[in-house]
């Protein structure tokens, strides 16, 4: 693994292999350049236009496998399979950790008291019913008693996260294993997604697997994967949307590259008109790629297609006017973002950030393809389709998620609009100011939709007015440095009780602490600064994409600093922190062309950092799983006073 993958794929060619008479840019050195080589001149390697639009994946060598005695044919297959085998192995490790003693502690911990019971209510009634006092004790005792009352209760979060938890309860019943099963599944799948997203982002299987492995050993993600709360579900759909937009980005840029290649082969820039589907070059042959993506490399032979001879150039007509057609992966992103919003409303901010990100990617692609006015071209040809692919799809998804509420009569505010005249709002809050609006008659809107709208407005007022103090609340300024983790569960068993060793001098401590792995999070603070540098000064789009994921999940909470908020909300952007650290580690290994000493130092530094993160996770593992340890050992792990 080298930092080539972290600093971008580079088009490498040997000047001596180019035809001496070539004068076309990118085709090789001229005779004058060859003469200058005697005096130390060498032309800077140029990245072909297609590789700039769709960078090729780094191809791992087969040397390690052949040294182990594997025949070349099998070694080649293993290298190709590594694109999926590596991520699957990392996900398997993450799953083994998350499903280990998943039902422990055998208790209703923290906000499971709301979501586990609401999920069961949705499964039985289609809406959230009410529960009497001491319902948790009746649910956990043997024989079990489930005192669900069909009387509706007031809930302040949409239903998708609770329906997700309900899937596990439908399989295993209303037990800790049942309500934690689906969070563990989504936590495991999110590790797999980060591996694949990192691979596509960095064009490196090794760095992608590293990012996934870092997520697998993050304490906050680990605890949230073993707890029936909603925030991990939000994280899963946000990550899925980010991955879908990355795939859409590659495919859109590949269409531009195909159009440019076709035009160059024909020698006619009018061959591709606005909205026309690009025709693949008939003699161009894509190199083999493990995930089916065609990689194009310039051969430098002076023969073959336009791309092979370096004739592909930016074309203003294509860059400005080519229509990119149907983009199903962007529709999928709209669906995923709708599911995120239908779990918790903080998904709305990420929808806005990702919507802006995808159209900026389109503008950058058109500029690379040769557009004279890329932003105007993006606004004319991409902005409206992007909006229609994401926002309406998300709105419909959100509305459909309330199907159980619509199809039953017992939900809260279900019949609010019956017999009422419908009027639109008379004002709207904008940046803390009340802006008056003209009212219109909305009676024509179906009563269930007006009832749902009223319900949502009441929920919004609840959220913005939630200022009740809580011992574990924290300010978002402290999240990245782990200023105030959240204790989900704590017991102090005596020696010989609940797993506390008999010979323990003092009592034991059992805790489930939502604490990120300190070495990972503190390293992420520096990685984020590095990404700001890469994006601000080197215009690295990957750094900008990762920073958008972090900003969308973190910065909106600064608008509500008076509200009661908690550190575990940060799980939404934990995958992006892991991608940031992986990118920084790739740079730590050294840029292309580094000396052997630089490579060794970088490898040692990166290895030490990764080992420290893994050791840190193992050290805090008892605090993440509720294992009984002596109080003295528990105190040793309270590195900061604010963790107690």
C-alpha positions in Angstrom: 0.0 0.0 0.0 1.5 3.3 -1.1 0.3 6.9 -0.9 -0.2 6.9 -4.7 -3.7 5.9 -3.9 -4.1 8.8 -1.5 -2.8 11.5 -3.8 -4.4 10.4 -7.0 -3.7 8.0 -9.8 -0.9 9.3 -12.0 -0.4 8.5 -15.7 3.0 7.0 -16.0 4.9 6.4 -19.2 8.5 6.0 -20.3 9.7 8.7 -22.7 12.0 6.3 -24.5 9.0 4.1 -25.5 7.3 6.9 -27.4 7.7 7.5 -31.2 10.5 10.0 -31.7 8.5 12.0 -34.3 5.4 12.3 -32.2 4.3 15.9 -31.8 0.8 15.4 -30.5 0.4 16.4 -26.9 0.6 13.3 -24.7 1.9 11.1 -27.6 5.6 11.3 -26.7 8.6 13.6 -26.8 9.7 15.5 -29.9 13.1 15.1 -31.4 14.0 18.4 -29.7 12.9 17.1 -26.4 14.9 13.9 -26.9 18.0 16.0 -27.5 17.3 18.0 -24.3 17.2 14.7 -22.3 21.0 14.7 -22.6 21.0 17.8 -20.3 18.7 16.3 -17.7 15.3 17.5 -19.3 12.4 15.2 -18.9 8.8 16.1 -19.8 6.4 16.0 -16.8 4.1 13.0 -17.1 0.6 14.0 -18.2 -2.6 12.4 -17.1 -4.8 11.5 -20.1 -8.1 13.2 -20.1 -10.1 10.0 -19.7 -8.0 9.2 -16.6 -8.7 12.7 -15.2 -12.4 12.1 -15.7 -12.5 8.5 -14.4 -9.2 7.7 -12.6 -8.2 4.0 -12.9 -8.0 1.8 -9.9 -4.6 0.9 -8.5 -3.8 -2.6 -9.6 -2.2 -4.8 -6.9 0.7 -7.0 -8.0 0.9 -10.8 -7.7 4.4 -10.9 -6.3 3.3 -11.7 -2.8 1.1 -14.6 -3.9 3.8 -16.1 -6.2 6.3 -15.9 -3.3 3.8 -18.0 -1.3 3.9 -20.7 -4.1 0.6 -19.7 -5.8 0.7 -20.2 -9.6 0.4 -17.1 -11.7 -3.2 -17.8 -12.9 -4.5 -18.3 -9.4 -2.6 -15.3 -8.2 -4.2 -13.1 -10.8 -7.6 -14.3 -9.7 -6.9 -13.7 -6.1 -5.8 -10.1 -6.9 -9.1 -9.5 -8.8 -11.1 -11.1 -6.0 -9.4 -8.9 -3.4 -11.7 -6.0 -4.4 -14.5 -7.9 -2.7 -12.7 -10.4 -0.6 -10.9 -7.8 1.5 -14.0 -5.7 2.4 -15.9 -8.9 3.1 -13.2 -10.1 5.5 -13.2 -6.8 7.3 -17.0 -6.8 7.6 -16.9 -10.4 8.9 -14.6 -9.3 11.7 -16.8 -6.3 12.4 -19.9 -8.6 12.5 -18.2 -11.1 14.9 -17.5 -8.3 17.3 -20.9 -6.7 17.1 -22.9 -10.0 17.5 -20.8 -11.3 20.3 -23.0 -11.5 23.4 -25.4 -9.1 21.7 -28.1 -9.7 24.3 -25.8 -8.5 27.2 -26.6 -6.6 29.3 -30.0 -8.2 29.7 -31.6 -4.8 30.4 -33.3 -1.9 28.7 -30.5 0.6 28.4 -30.7 4.3 28.0 -33.2 5.3 25.2 -34.0 1.7 24.3 -36.9 2.3 26.8 -38.5 4.4 24.0 -37.5 2.9 20.7 -37.6 -0.8 21.6 -41.2 -0.5 22.8 -42.3 1.8 20.0 -40.9 -0.7 17.5 -42.9 -3.5 19.1 -46.0 -1.3 19.1 -45.6 -0.5 15.3 -45.3 -4.3 14.7 -48.5 -5.0 16.6 -50.7 -1.9 16.0 -49.2 0.0 13.0 -48.7 3.1 15.3 -47.0 3.9 18.6 -49.3 2.8 21.5 -48.7 3.6 25.2 -47.0 1.7 28.0 -47.7 1.7 31.7 -45.1 2.4 34.4 -42.6 -0.4 35.1 -43.3 -1.9 31.7 -39.6 -2.6 31.3 -39.6 -4.9 34.3 -42.6 -6.8 33.0 -40.9 -7.2 29.6 -37.7 -8.6 31.0 -39.0 -10.9 33.7 -39.7 -14.6 33.2 -42.5 -15.3 32.4 -42.7 -12.2 30.2 -45.6 -9.8 30.2 -46.1 -7.2 27.5 -48.5 -4.5 28.7 -49.1 -2.7 25.4 -52.0 -0.3 25.5 -53.7 0.6 22.1 -54.1 4.2 23.3 -51.9 6.3 21.1 -48.8 8.0 22.5 -47.0 11.2 21.5 -43.8 10.4 19.6 -41.3 12.9 18.2 -39.4 10.9 15.6 -40.5 9.4 12.2 -41.1 5.7 12.0 -38.3 4.2 9.7 -35.8 3.6 12.5 -38.4 2.0 14.7 -39.6 -0.2 11.9 -36.0 -1.2 11.4 -35.7 -2.3 15.0 -39.1 -4.0 14.7 -37.7 -6.4 12.1 -35.4 -7.9 14.7 -38.2 -8.0 17.2 -40.3 -9.9 14.7 -37.6 -12.5 14.4 -36.5 -12.9 18.1 -39.3 -11.3 20.1 -39.4 -8.4 22.5 -36.0 -9.2 24.1 -32.6 -7.4 24.1 -31.4 -9.7 21.3 -34.5 -8.9 19.3 -34.3 -5.1 19.5 -30.5 -5.0 19.0 -30.4 -7.4 16.1 -31.0 -5.0 13.2 -28.7 -2.2 14.6 -25.9 -4.9 14.6 -26.8 -5.9 11.0 -26.7 -2.3 9.8 -23.5 -1.6 11.8 -21.8 -4.6 10.1 -23.1 -3.6 6.6 -21.9 -0.1 7.1 -18.3 -1.4 7.6 -18.6 -3.2 4.3 -19.9 -0.1 2.6 -17.0 2.1 4.0 -14.5 -0.4 2.6 -16.1 -0.2 -0.9 -16.7 3.5 -0.7 -13.1 4.1 0.4 -11.9 1.9 -2.5 -13.9 3.9 -5.0 -12.9 7.2 -3.4 -9.1 6.5 -3.2 -8.9 4.0 -6.1 -7.2 1.6 -3.6 -8.6 -1.6 -2.1 -6.0 -1.4 0.7 -7.0 2.1 1.8 -10.7 1.3 1.5 -10.2 -1.8 3.7 -8.2 0.4 6.2 -11.1 2.9 6.4 -13.5 0.0 7.0 -11.2 -1.5 9.7 -11.0 1.8 11.5 -14.8 2.0 11.6 -14.9 -1.6 12.9 -12.8 -0.7 15.9 -14.4 2.7 16.7 -16.0 2.5 20.1 -18.9 4.8 19.4 -19.9 3.0 16.2 -19.5 -0.3 18.0 -21.7 0.6 21.0 -24.4 2.2 18.7 -24.3 -1.1 16.6 -25.3 -3.0 19.8 -28.0 -0.6 21.0 -31.6 0.0 19.8 -31.3 3.7 19.1 -32.1 5.6 15.9 -28.9 7.4 15.1 -27.1 4.4 13.7 -29.9 3.9 11.3 -29.6 7.5 10.1 -25.8 6.9 9.7 -26.5 3.8 7.5 -28.8 5.6 5.1 -26.5 8.6 4.9 -23.6 6.4 4.1 -25.6 4.5 1.5 -26.6 7.8 -0.2 -22.9 9.0 -0.2 -21.9 5.7 -1.9 -24.7 6.0 -4.5 -23.6 9.5 -5.3 -20.0 8.4 -5.8 -21.1 5.7 -8.2 -23.3 8.3 -10.0 -20.3 10.6 -10.2 -18.1 7.9 -11.9 -20.8 7.0 -14.4 -21.6 10.5 -15.4 -17.9 11.3 -15.9 -17.6 8.1 -17.9 -20.3 9.3 -20.3 -18.4 12.5 -20.9 -15.2 10.5 -21.4 -17.0 8.2 -23.9 -18.3 11.1 -25.8 -14.9 12.8 -26.0 -13.3 9.5 -27.1 -16.0 9.0 -29.8 -15.6 12.5 -31.1 -11.8 12.2 -31.3 -12.0 8.9 -33.2 -14.4 10.4 -35.7 -12.5 13.7 -35.9 -15.7 15.7 -35.7 -16.8 17.6 -32.7 -20.3 17.8 -34.0 -20.6 14.0 -33.8 -22.0 14.3 -30.3 -24.8 16.8 -29.9 -26.7 18.0 -26.9 -28.7 15.1 -25.4 -27.2 12.5 -27.7 -26.1 9.2 -26.2 -22.3 8.8 -26.6 -21.3 5.9 -28.9 -18.4 3.8 -27.6 -15.2 3.9 -29.6 -15.3 0.7 -31.7 -11.6 -0.2 -31.3 -11.0 1.0 -27.7 -10.5 -1.9 -25.3 -11.0 -1.3 -21.6 -8.5 -2.9 -19.3 -9.8 -5.6 -16.9 -11.2 -4.2 -13.6 -12.3 -6.1 -10.6 -15.6 -4.3 -10.2 -16.5 -4.1 -13.8 -15.4 -0.5 -14.3 -13.4 0.1 -17.5 -10.0 1.6 -17.0 -8.3 3.3 -19.9 -4.6 3.6 -20.2 -2.6 5.3 -22.9 -0.3 2.9 -24.6 2.0 5.3 -26.3 2.4 3.2 -29.4 1.3 5.8 -31.9 -1.4 3.5 -33.2 -5.0 2.7 -32.2 -7.8 4.8 -30.8 -7.7 8.5 -30.1 -7.2 7.9 -26.4 -4.3 5.5 -27.0 -2.5 8.1 -29.2 -3.3 11.0 -26.8 -5.6 12.8 -29.3 -8.5 13.1 -26.8 -8.8 16.7 -25.9 -11.4 18.8 -24.0 -14.3 19.7 -26.3 -16.4 22.8 -25.4 -19.5 21.5 -27.3 -19.5 18.3 -25.4 -18.6 19.9 -22.0 -21.3 22.5 -22.3 -24.1 20.7 -24.1 -24.0 16.9 -23.6 -27.0 15.5 -21.7 -26.0 12.9 -19.2 -29.3 10.9 -19.5 -31.1 8.9 -16.8 -29.1 8.6 -13.6 -30.6 5.8 -11.5 -27.9 6.0 -8.8 -28.9 9.6 -8.0 -32.5 8.4 -7.7 -31.2 5.8 -5.3 -29.5 8.5 -3.3 -32.8 10.4 -3.1 -34.4 7.2 -1.7 -31.7 6.7 0.8 -31.7 10.3 2.0 -35.5 10.1 2.3 -35.1 7.0 4.6 -32.5 9.0 6.6 -35.0 11.9 7.1 -37.7 9.4 7.9 -35.6 8.1 10.8 -34.5 11.4 12.3 -34.9 14.9 11.0 -31.2 15.7 11.0 -31.1 13.9 7.7 -32.6 17.0 6.1 -29.3 18.9 6.5 -27.3 16.1 4.9 -29.8 16.0 2.1 -29.1 19.7 1.4 -25.3 19.2 1.6 -25.3 16.1 -0.6 -27.6 17.8 -3.1 -25.2 20.7 -3.5 -22.2 18.3 -3.6 -23.5 16.3 -6.6 -24.2 19.3 -8.8 -20.8 20.8 -8.0 -19.3 17.5 -9.1 -21.2 17.9 -12.4 -19.8 21.4 -12.9 -16.3 20.1 -12.2 -16.8 17.2 -14.7 -18.0 19.6 -17.4 -15.1 21.9 -16.8 -12.7 19.0 -17.2 -14.4 18.0 -20.4 -13.9 21.4 -21.8 -17.0 23.5 -21.0 -16.4 27.2 -21.3 -19.0 28.0 -18.6 -19.3 24.9 -16.5 -21.5 26.3 -13.8 -23.9 27.8 -16.3 -24.0 24.5 -18.1 -24.6 22.6 -14.8 -27.4 24.9 -13.9 -29.0 24.5 -17.4 -28.6 20.8 -17.8 -27.9 19.1 -14.4 -29.4 21.2 -11.5 -33.1 20.6 -12.2 -32.7 16.8 -12.9 -30.6 16.6 -9.7 -33.3 18.3 -7.7 -36.0 16.1 -9.2 -34.0 13.0 -8.5 -33.3 13.8 -4.9 -35.8 16.1 -3.2 -39.2 14.8 -4.5 -38.0 11.2 -4.1 -37.0 12.0 -0.5 -40.3 13.7 0.2 -42.4 10.8 -1.2 -40.2 8.3 0.7 -40.8 10.2 3.9 -44.5 10.3 3.4 -44.8 6.6 2.5 -42.8 5.8 5.7 -45.9 6.8 7.6 -48.0 4.1 6.0 -48.8 2.4 9.3 -50.1 5.8 10.6 -52.2 6.3 7.5 -53.7 2.8 7.3 -54.8 2.8 11.0 -57.0 5.2 13.0 -55.3 5.1 16.3 -52.2 7.2 15.7 -51.5 10.5 17.5 -53.2 13.4 15.6 -54.5 10.9 13.1 -57.9 12.5 12.9 -56.9 16.1 13.6 -58.0 17.5 10.3 -61.4 15.9 10.2 -64.1 18.6 10.1 -61.5 21.4 10.1 -61.0 24.0 7.4 -57.5 23.9 6.0 -55.4 27.0 5.9 -51.8 27.4 5.0 -49.3 28.8 7.6 -49.6 32.5 8.2 -45.8 32.9 8.8 -42.6 31.0 8.7 -39.5 31.2 10.9 -36.4 32.1 8.9 -33.0 32.5 10.7 -34.8 33.3 13.9 -37.2 35.9 12.3 -40.9 35.4 11.7 -41.7 36.1 8.1 -45.5 36.7 7.5 -47.1 34.8 4.6 -50.4 35.1 2.8 -52.8 32.4 3.8 -54.5 30.1 1.3 -57.3 27.7 1.6 -55.9 24.1 1.7 -59.1 22.3 2.3 -58.6 20.5 -1.0 -55.6 18.6 0.5 -56.8 15.2 1.8 -57.4 15.2 5.6 -54.8 12.6 6.5 -52.1 14.7 4.8 -53.2 17.8 6.6 -53.2 15.8 9.9 -49.7 14.6 9.2 -48.6 18.2 8.4 -50.0 19.4 11.7 -48.3 16.5 13.6 -44.9 17.4 12.0 -45.3 21.1 12.9 -46.0 20.1 16.6 -43.0 17.8 16.6 -40.8 20.6 15.2 -41.9 23.0 18.0 -41.0 20.2 20.5 -37.5 19.7 19.1 -36.5 23.4 18.9 -37.8 23.9 22.4 -36.1 20.9 24.1 -33.8 22.5 26.7 -34.3 20.2 29.7 -30.9 19.7 31.4 -29.4 16.2 31.3 -26.2 15.0 33.1 -24.8 13.6 29.8 -25.6 16.4 27.4 -22.7 17.9 25.6 -21.8 20.8 23.3 -20.9 19.9 19.7 -17.6 21.8 20.2 -16.5 19.0 22.4 -17.4 16.0 20.3 -14.3 15.5 18.2 -12.1 15.5 21.4 -14.5 13.2 23.2 -15.4 15.8 25.8 -18.5 14.1 27.2 -19.4 10.5 26.3 -22.8 9.1 27.3 -23.2 6.2 29.8 -26.0 3.9 28.6 -25.8 1.4 31.5 -24.0 1.2 34.8 -24.0 -1.4 37.7 -21.7 -2.0 40.6 -21.9 -5.8 41.4 -20.3 -7.1 44.5 -17.6 -9.8 44.3 -19.2 -13.1 43.2 -22.2 -11.4 41.7 -23.1 -10.8 38.0 -19.7 -12.0 36.8 -17.6 -10.0 39.3 -14.6 -12.2 40.3 -14.8 -13.6 43.8 -11.3 -12.5 44.8 -11.9 -8.8 43.8 -10.7 -6.5 46.6 -13.5 -4.0 46.0 -16.7 -4.1 44.0 -16.8 -4.2 40.2 -18.1 -1.9 37.6 -20.3 -2.8 34.6 -20.8 0.0 32.1 -21.8 0.5 28.5 -20.2 3.8 27.6 -20.8 5.5 24.2 -17.2 6.6 23.8 -15.3 6.8 20.5 -11.9 5.1 20.4 -9.8 8.0 21.7 -6.7 7.4 19.5 -8.9 7.3 16.4 -10.8 10.4 17.2 -7.8 12.4 18.3 -6.0 11.3 15.1 -9.1 12.3 13.2 -8.8 15.9 14.5 -5.4 16.2 12.7 -6.8 14.3 9.6 -9.6 16.8 9.3 -7.1 19.7 9.3 -5.1 17.8 6.6 -8.2 17.4 4.5 -9.0 21.1 4.8 -5.5 21.8 3.5 -5.9 19.3 0.6 -9.3 20.7 -0.4 -8.5 24.4 0.1 -5.0 24.5 -1.3 -4.7 21.4 -3.5 -8.3 21.3 -4.8 -8.6 17.6 -3.9 -12.2 16.7 -4.5 -12.0 13.6 -2.3 -11.0 15.7 0.7 -14.0 18.0 -0.1 -16.4 15.1 -0.3 -15.3 13.7 3.0 -15.5 17.1 4.6 -19.0 17.5 3.3 -20.0 14.3 5.0 -18.5 15.5 8.3 -20.0 19.0 8.0 -23.5 17.7 7.2 -23.6 15.5 10.3 -21.8 17.9 12.7 -22.1 21.6 11.9 -26.0 21.8 12.0 -25.9 21.0 15.7 -24.1 24.3 16.3 -27.4 26.0 15.5 -29.0 24.4 18.5 -26.4 24.8 21.2 -29.1 25.7 23.8 -30.9 22.4 23.0 -30.4 19.2 24.9 -28.0 17.3 22.6 -25.7 14.3 23.1 -22.4 13.1 21.8 -23.8 9.9 20.3 -25.5 12.0 17.6 -21.9 12.2 16.1 -22.2 8.5 15.0 -23.7 9.9 11.7 -20.4 11.3 10.6 -18.1 8.6 12.1 -17.6 6.8 8.8 -16.3 10.1 7.2 -13.8 10.5 10.1 -12.5 7.0 9.3 -12.2 7.9 5.6 -10.3 11.1 6.6 -7.9 9.1 8.8 -7.4 6.6 6.0 -6.6 9.4 3.5 -4.2 11.0 5.9 -2.4 7.6 6.5 -2.1 7.2 2.7 -0.3 10.6 2.6 1.8 9.6 5.6 3.2 6.7 3.5 4.8 9.1 1.2 4.0 10.6 -2.3 5.0 8.9 -5.5 8.7 8.9 -6.2 9.7 9.1 -2.5 13.0 7.7 -1.4 13.2 4.3 0.2 14.0 5.9 3.6 10.9 8.1 3.3 8.7 5.1 2.5 10.1 3.1 5.5 9.5 6.0 7.9 6.0 6.6 6.6 5.1 2.9 6.8 6.4 2.6 10.3 4.5 5.7 11.4 1.3 4.6 9.8 1.7 1.1 11.3 2.3 2.4 14.8 -0.8 4.7 14.5 -3.1 1.8 13.3 -1.8 -0.5 16.1 -2.3 2.1 18.7 -5.9 2.6 17.5 -6.6 -1.2 17.6 -4.9 -1.5 21.1 -7.1 1.5 22.3 -10.2 -0.3 21.2 -9.2 -3.5 23.0 -8.4 -1.5 26.1 -11.8 0.1 26.3 -13.7 -3.0 25.1 -15.0 -3.9 28.6 -16.6 -0.4 28.8 -18.3 -0.9 25.5 -19.8 -4.3 26.3 -20.8 -4.0 30.0 -18.2 -6.6 31.2 -17.6 -6.5 34.9 -14.1 -5.2 35.8 -12.7 -4.1 39.2 -13.5 -0.5 40.0 -9.8 0.3 40.0 -9.5 -0.9 36.4 -12.6 1.2 35.5 -11.0 4.3 37.1 -7.8 3.7 35.1 -9.9 4.0 31.9 -11.5 7.3 32.9 -8.8 9.3 31.2 -10.7 12.6 31.5 -12.7 13.8 34.4 -15.7 14.6 32.1 -15.9 10.9 31.2 -17.2 10.0 34.7 
